[in-house]
Amino acid sequence: MAEKEMYDVIIVGGGPAGLTAGIYAKRAALDTVLVEKGVPGGQVAVTPAVENYPGFPEIGGFELCEKFLQHAKSYDLEVLQTEVEAVEPGNDHHAVRLSDGVHLKAHALILATGGLPRILNIHGERENFGKGVSYCATCDGFFFRDKTVAVIGGGDTALEDALYLSKIAKKVYLIHRRDAFRGSKILQEQVFSEPRIECVLNAVVDEIKADESGVSGLSVRDTQTGRLQDLDCEGVFILVGFSPNIDLVPAGVQKSPTGYVLTDEKCETSIPGIFAVGDLRQKYANQIVLAAADGCTAALACAHYVEAVKTRLKVPA
Ligand code: NAP
């Protein structure tokens, strides 16, 4: 249960962006609560290894999130583990409705709800989820020791997770729809020099095949020749990016054509006092360090915003 009904700032979402916003908001002496429905950390918590967060040449995603959380809690950030059902913009304050019906109010809101893995929508995908189809190598890689698996995608996540799986599985097919990977050059070099990874380029998966024990293989189509080939595998990791979680974004907030929230340089949305940070927000790239930077920016901007509102409303400091 929340400690009170009215705050300076409510942060919705506890990934790197939300937790960093919490750190900076508390350091700015803002009365702050962070609401998170699951385990703090968001997508990063299920990332096997993070190698590009400054100061940590290699750290597990879960471990990094734990550090963010402990850091935020060291400033006595109130963290509420419950679900937000709706965000309700107002004039003097905004509100969030929690799943138990309780309303929390604040002068400013920071939305940090991240994104979810994209699905392919192919035959056999939904039917075999949890029976060999996975969207998270860290969560499920363990089940494929010495087996053959396939990774679909060509971004950083697909490359990173193919490398992770190559340490567990006997063989990893890395299937990408173009002839060049989108992911970073350093990961590409690691992938190309890993003998357990076989790259299948210019290829899309038409169907995930299964038998009574789960996934048994893939039907893969060459995008240039149209030729079909079957690849045997017992697991398939679909890592083709993700979509921003915009369910809680109020209707009046402007979004990009691809559904990301548009903000100004302070991470403020088109509704004054409502900020959006991290993977939810339209920006050049999604990186942990950029999510953290967004959290910092929004919290600093919130401090000015909240002070201005309190002055206008003559709320005692
Ligand atoms: P991403 O960069 O958007 O890559 C998605 C990949 O999936 C692309 O290669 C795309 O192909 C492919 N794809 C999309 N839809 C597809 C479909 N329907 N069928 C087949 N392939 C499809 O997503 P991500 O790899 O999850 O990364 C998201 C963000 O997080 C990126 O900014 C990334 O840099 C960042 N990230 C960073 C790290 C790290 O720094 N350690 C780790 C993970 C992620 P095309 O290339 O042809 O579009």
Residues whose N, C-alpha, C, O or C-beta is under 5 A from the ligand:
A	BS01	NAP	A49 E51 N52 G153 G154 G155 D156 T157 A158 R177 R178 R182 L239 V240 G241 F242 A285 N286
